């Protein structure tokens, strides 16, 4: 087998624009003011919430919904039953005996979140709990363009840590507080998204948060937002040389503000070490991790790598818009939140850097470009996987010929398993966690790397930067990204978005026949899979010279630039997708040809690579 030629171009720089694809775009806005008291002995908390909601939609709203995520962590909940009935449950959520960990929770270990009082503009409201959703009938409809104010009192109990949130994790982090407060559901051009919390990720309303957290003074807190009273709190947040104005009593009140985010996470532990790194001309980075000798070396080494990763993403996607970011030991793996992440900390150094890079990349692909993760999870997980692999290659010095080789292998395993469902499947409706994971992460990543094959790597990176510029602090949908790519590349891509994300059609091309024809060689290619693609064909001659031929797909109505600098390229006639075969001629005898390869980059997700190569006997 000849060594395949691989070229992956990365183009750095910035693109600036103000245009939007949706001229009638609107989104809701919500401002939270919360005051919360946490009892670290019982893990129960009470809180008040003032929520100012602006209805920017053209619709009158008669009802609203709140998420009460902690109610999922109770025996018999939808999350529990789904965990018990899916054929391949998440290993983090089951016991060694394959029993749901949620099903075994006692009354003191379960999670709950309940509204105890709720008013709208001073009027008492009728509401009901339906699992993890609070259904609220309004006293007064919210007219288009109007605001209303909700005041809520609530109480909660932090569950034993099972998935993302919780107390006393495996690494003994006291409080991983994500999805912990009554959170208003999103209403957008598709309507309400009051989805129950069963397993997957989230969709939230953009807004400003003002949060006060009162808890044991020995605990160090980190998470979303900017600490407003650092010189009262201390714990490594205070200005250098500042004398701390200690609050009296056994508790401290931490006051955070977070502008223009769609979630708020915090974590706390009495044994956190708090380190700070400054990104040159960028944000302040906070690191909170257990005071454990076996963690210290890796967590210290992680910090400059995080600076490098922040600089990489800001350069290749767009500038990080906030003034801080926190990397916090907590949770059960790695999970992204606004201005912060929770990651498990007892890892080998490469793994620690890898999970940091992935979760940090989510700051762009989800927490600035806020897609609906329940419907388009591949747009955040896949795009994040793509860019974080490039980042790891640079900051860790990984010299891989194809950084996405494992990604394509995972996708082929799914495509050939008979278990694949379209990427348009609602995230909780996948029959298998295996199918969800590969579809969201691997196939989602390939959407971008394969798009680079179609339009050119330079155009791909330009598209990513333009997408960020146009849609940051919004809720983009797949068509938004496609339209940006079309404008940048001048290639029509509706076929690509449709086939790759809305079907399970596969790509499979074959070199069907190579034959002498007088003084030329006739090559016949065959499309076996239903999904069409443009083709790069590499011809290697007996004298080891190389030449490429490019067969554009007719429905693209355009062509990419030559991706192989220094190698002569011939642009062939368009291939209309409905034709199963395609023949072209090389004006050289067959005896002069050593090998022919379809897609030498292997960035096209062909499910059978064996029939992509022809070699002279």
N, C-alpha and C positions, 0 to 999 in steps of 0.2 A: 504494500500500500504506500503510495507516495505521501509525503508530508503535506498536509493541506496548508495553503496560504491563508494566513489570518491577519487582517488589518482592522484595528478598532481605533477610530479617530476621536479624540476629545477636544472640543473647541471651547476655550474659556473666554469670558468677556461678559458684557452686559447688553441688554436690549431695553430700550425705554419706549413706552407707549402709553397712551391714555384711553384708547378706544376700548369699548366693550362689545362683546358679541351680542349681548342682549340689551337693546335700547330701552326695553320696558322692565328691566330688572328691578326687583324690590326684595327686601328682606326685613324680618321683624327685628326689634331691639328690646333688650331687657336689662335693667340695672338692679343688682342685688345689694342689699345692705343686711348683713347677718351678724348676730351676736350669739356666740355659742359657749356653753359651759360643759367641759368634759370631766367626768369622774374617772380617773385612771385606775381606780380600784375595782369598780363595777363595770367599766367600759360602757356606761350609759351616759347620754348627754341630752341636754335640752337646748333649745335655741329659738330665737325670733328672726323673722325674715320679712323685710320690706322689699317688695318687688314692684318696680315701675315698668309697665309693659306698654310699648308703643306698637300699635297696629299699622304697619306700613302697607298692608295688603289692600286690595280693592274690595275685600269682603267684610261684611259685618260678622263679628264673632259672638256667638251666644253661649259658648262653652269653652273651657280651657282644660288642659291635662297637665299633671305633674308626674314626673318619674319618682318612685320611691324604691330605689334600687336595692336597698338592704333587705327588703321583704323577700327577695329571691333566696336568701340563705335561711330557709325554714323547711323542715321536712314536709313533703307534699307540694312544694311550690312547683311552678312550671319548670324552673331550672333543675330542680331535683328530679322530677319525673322524666325530663328529657335526658338527663344524665343516666338514669336507670334504663332507658329504652333505646338509646342510640347504640348501634353495634360496636362502635369504637370510641368509648368515652375518654375524655381528657384524663390522662394518668395522674395529673396533679389533684384531681377532684375525687378520686376513688381510693379505697383502702387496698392493702395487699390482697385482701380477700375479694377484690373487685366489687365492693359495696360502695354506694354513693356516700361520700363523707357528709353531705348535707343531711342525708336521712338519719344520721346518727347524732345530730346536734341536740343537746339538752336545752332546756329553757334559758339557762344562763349563757349558752354558747351561740344561740341563734342570732341572726341579725333582724332588726326591725326598724322601720321609720314610719311614724304616724303624725299626721296633722292633728293638733288638739284644738285649734281655733283658726278660722280663716274668714277674713272680711275683704270686700271690694269697695274701695272708697268709703269705708266706715260701715258698710252694710254686711250683716252676717250672710254667709253663703251656705247653700246645701251642697254637700260633697259626699262621695263614697269611694272606698278603697276597693279596687279590683286587682288583687295581687300586687304587682309593682307599679300600678298606675292609679293615680288619684283623679277621679272624674269630677269636675267642678262645673255646676250650672251657675251662670252669671246672674247677678241681680239686675245688671244693666248691660245690654249688648255694647261691645266695643266697636264703634263706628270706624270706617277707614280713616286713617290719618290721626286718630285720637289716642290718648293715653289713659291708662287706668292704674290704680295702685292697689296691690294686694298686701295685706298684713297677715302673717301666719305665725302661729306658735307651733312648735313641733318637738317631738322627743324621739330618741333613737337608741339602739343598742348595737355596738360594733360586733359583728360576728367573728367567730374564730376564723382566722385567715384560711380561705379555701381557694378563692379565685380573685386575683387583683387586690381587692379591698380586704380589710380585716385586722384582727389583733393577733399578736404573738405568732408571727410567721415562723416557718421552719428555721430561719436564721435568727429567730428571737427578736424581731423588730416589734416594738410594742404596738404602734399604730400606723397602719397604712390606710390613709383616709381618702379614698377615691370613691366616686359615686355615693357620697355620704349625705347629701342634703336634698331637700325637695327641689327638683329641677324642672323648670317649665319645659314642656315638650315643644318641638319645633313645628311651626305652621309655615308652609311655603307654597309655591305655585302648584304643588301636587295635593295640598291639603295638610291635615294633621298627621304627624308621625309619632303617635302615642304607642310605640312598640313595647311589648313586655320585655323585661330583661330575662333572657333565657341562657344566652351563652356569648353572644357576639359583642360588637362594639357600638358606637354611639353617634348621635346627631344632636346638635345643640344650637341654641339661639345666641347670636353675638350680643355682647353687652359689657358693662363695667361692674366689677365686684369690689365691695368694701366689706371686709370680713374681720371680726374680732373673735379670737379664740382664747378662752381662759382655761388653764389646766395647771397641773403640778409644776412648780417653778423649777424643778430639777430636770424637766424634759426640754430638749432642744427641738425646735420646729423648723421645717423647711417645706417649700412647695411653690405653688403659684403665687405670683404677685411680688410687690415691693413692700418690705417691712417698713412701717411708718414710725415706729417707736424703738428703733434699734438701740438708742442710747439709754433707754430704760431696761431693755431686755438683756443686752449683753450677748452671751452665748456665741461670741465670735462675729456678731453682726455689727457691733459698734464701730464708730470711727476710731482710727488709731490714736491712742493717747487720751481718749475720752474717759472721764470718770463716770461710772454707771450710776444712774439715779435709781437705786433699787426700790422696787415696789414692795410694800409691806405685806405680810401674810404668807400663806403657804402656796399661793398660786401666782402666776403671771398672766397678763393679758397681752397676746400678740395681735398686732393690728396690721393687716395686709390690705393693699389696694392693687387691683389688676385691671388695667384698662383694655378694652376691646379683645376679650377672650370669650370662649364658649364653654368653659369648664373651670373648676377650681379644685385642686388637689392639695392635701397637706399630709405630712408624715411627722411622727414624733417618737423620740426614744430618749431615755435618761443616759444612754451610753454613746450617743452620737459624737464623733469627732466632726468638727466643722472646719473645712479648708476653703480658701478663696483663691481663684486665679482670675487675672484680668486678660481678656482678649485685646490685643492691640487695636485701637480704634473700633472696639466692639463691646459686647456686654461683659458684665461681671459674672463669673461662673462660681457657683456654690457646690461643694461636695460634702455630703453628710453620710457617714458610714460608721459601723460599729467599731468601738475601741477594742480591737481584737488583733493580737500580734500577727496572726496568719493572713490578715487582710491588708495590713499597713503598706507593705511594699508595692503591691499591685495597685492599690488605690492612689498612692502617691504618683506612680508612673502613669496612671490613667489621666491625670490632670493635664499635662502638656499635650497629650494626644487629643483630649477634648477641645483644647484651643485650636489645634490643627484641623480637627473635623469641623468646628464652627466656621473657620476661615474657608475651608473647602466648599461647604454648602452655601455660604454667603456669596462666594464667587461664582459658583456654577448654577445656582437657582436664583438667588436674589438676596439682598441684604437682610439679615435677621433684624426684625423691627423693634424688639424689646431691649431693655437695658440689663436684664438678668436671665440666667438659666440655671436650674438646679438639677444635679445628678444625685439621687438619693437611694440608699440601700433600703429595699422594702419590696412588698408584693411577692409574686411567685414566679418571676421570670424577667420580663421586661414589658413595660406598658407606658405609652406616651400620655402626657397631660400638658395643659397649657403652661408654657414657660418652665417645664420640669419633666422629670421622668422618675419612675420607680423601677429599679433593677435589683435582681439578686446579686449579692456581692462576693460570695465565696466561689470564685471561678478562676480558671487559668487566665493568664494575662491576655492572651489573644481573644478569648471568649469575652472577657470583660470589655475590651475595646470594641469588639464586634457588636455587643448588645448596646453599648453606649452610642455607637455610630448609627445603628438602626433607629433607636428611639429618638436621638437628636434629629435625625432626618425627618422624623414625623412632625417636628415643629413646623416644617414647611408643608409637607403632604399630610395634612389633617388639621393642624392647629393654626395655620395661616390660610391654606387652601382647604376649606372645610367641606369636604364632600359628605354625603350621606353614607356612612359606613355600613348601614344595614342593607342598602341597595347597591352600592358601588364600592364594596370593600377593596376591590382590586386596584382602585385609583389611589388609595392611601398605602395599603400594604405592598402592592406591586411596585408603585413608583418609588416608595421608600427603599424597597429591596434593591431596585436598580441603582439608585444613586448612592446608597450606602456601600454597595460592592465596589463602585468606582472609588469612593472615598477610602475604603480599607486598602485598596490597591496602592493608593498614593501614600497614606500616612503610615502604613505598615511595610511599605516597600515590597509588596507582593508582585512578583513579575510573572503573571499568568498569561499564557498566550490567549486564552479565552476566559475572562473572569466570570462568564455566565455558564460555563460548561455544566456545572452541577444543577443550575436552574433548569436548563433544557432537558437534562436527564430526568429530573423530577416530573416535568410536564409530560414527557413521553411515557413515563410509567403510568400516569393518570390517563392519558389519551388512549393507551392500549389496554387499560384495565377493564373497560366497559362500565366504569363507575363515574365517568365524568358527567357533570351537569353544566349548563351554560353559565357563564359568569354573571349573567343578568338574574340568576337565581337569588332570591332574598336570602341573606346570610344565614338565618336560622333554619332555612328549609333544605339545606344540604342533607342528603341521606347519611353522609359519613363525614366525620371530622377530617379524615384523610383527603376527601375530595375538596372540601372547603379550603384547607390549608394550601394545597398545591394550586388550586384555582386562584386564590387571593394573592398569594406570595409569588409563586413561580410563574404562572401564566400571566399574572398582572405585571411582573417584571419584564417578561418577554414582549408584552404589548409595546414597551418602549424600545428594547434592544432590537426587536424585529422592525419596528417603525424606522429606526435608524438605518436598517438594511434597505427599506423601501425608499426613503426620501434622502438619505445621506446622514452621516453622523454629525456633521456640522449643522445641518438643518434641524436635526433632533435637539441638539443642545440649545440652539437658538429658540426653538419652539418652547422648551422647558422654561427658559428665562422670560419669554414673552407671556406665556401662560401665567407665570407668577406675577408679573407686572400688571396684567389685566384683571386677574381674579383674586388677588390677595384680599383677605378679610371679607370674602364672599363664600357662597355655597356653589361651586362649579359642578356641572354634570358632565358625563362623557362627551357629549356633543361639543361642549365648550372647548375641550382640549383638541378634539378633532378639527374644529374650525380654525383654531390657531395654527395647527400643523399645516392645514391646507393653504392658509394665507402665506406662511413662511416658505413653503416648498413649491407652491403653484401646482400641486398635484391633488387630484380628487381622491378622497379617502373614505367615503361613505361605505364602500364595500368592505374595507378593512375593519372599521369599527363594528359593522354588522356581523360579519362572519366570525371574527375573533371573540367578541364579547356576548353575542346573543345566540350563538349556535355552538354545537360541538363538532362542526365540520373540521376536518384535519387537512394538513398539507402533506402531499406525497407526490413527488415528481420522480420520474424514471428516465434514464438514458436508454431508450427502447432499442435503437439500432444505430450502428455506425457502419457506413458502407462506402466503398470506392465508387466514384462516378466520373469516368474519364480521368482528368487530371485533378479532380477535386474530391473532397470528402463530404458525404451527405450525412447529417446528424438528425435523427428523429427523437424528439423528446415526448414524453407522455405525462399527462396529468391524471393521476390515479385518485387522489383525494378530492373532496368537493370544494375545498377552499383554494381559490386561485392566488397566484403570486407572480410578480415580475421575477425574472431569472437572470442571475449572473452566471456565466459559464466560463470556466477557466480551461484553456487548452495548453498543455505542456508538450513541447516538441522534443524529438529525439536529441536535438542539440542543446536541450535544456532552456531554450528560450520560451517565453510565455506570451500568451495573448488572451484577452477576454472578449466575450461577446455578451451583449445585453439585450434581452427580449422584454421590453416593457409590456405591462398588462394594459390592454386597450382602454379599459374603463378608468385607468388612472388619468388619462388625458394629459400626460406629462412624463418627464424623465428625470431621474436623478443624475447628478454629476458623476464622473468616473471616480469610484472610491479607491482605485488602485493607481496611485501616482507612479509614473515610470513604466507602466505596462500599457501597451497600446490596446484601445478598446474599439470594437465595432458595434454600433447601435443597429439592431435588427428591426424588422417590421414588428408592429404591435401583435401580441398574441391575444385574440378574442377568447375570453375565458370559457365559452361553451364548447370550443373545439378541444377534444381530448388529446389530440396530437399536434405537433408543431415541428416543421422541418426547415432546416437552413443548411447552407453549404459553406465550406471553407475551401478557399482556392489553393489548396495544397493536397498532395496525395495522402491517402490514409497511412501509408508506410512511414510518413514523417512524423506521425503523432504518437506520443508516448502515453498520454493520459488525458481524460476529459473529466472535469469535476463541476457539478452543479453546486453553486454557492460555496466557494472556498472559505468564506468567513464563518460558516456554520451559524450565522445569526438568523437564518430562516428556520422555523421550527418544523422542519420536515420530520415526519415520524419514522421514516425508514432511510437511514443514511447509506445503507449498503447499495441501493440502486441509484445513488447519486454520483457514482464513480465508474468510469470505464477505463480499462487499461489494456494496452496492446499485449497480445499474447507472445 
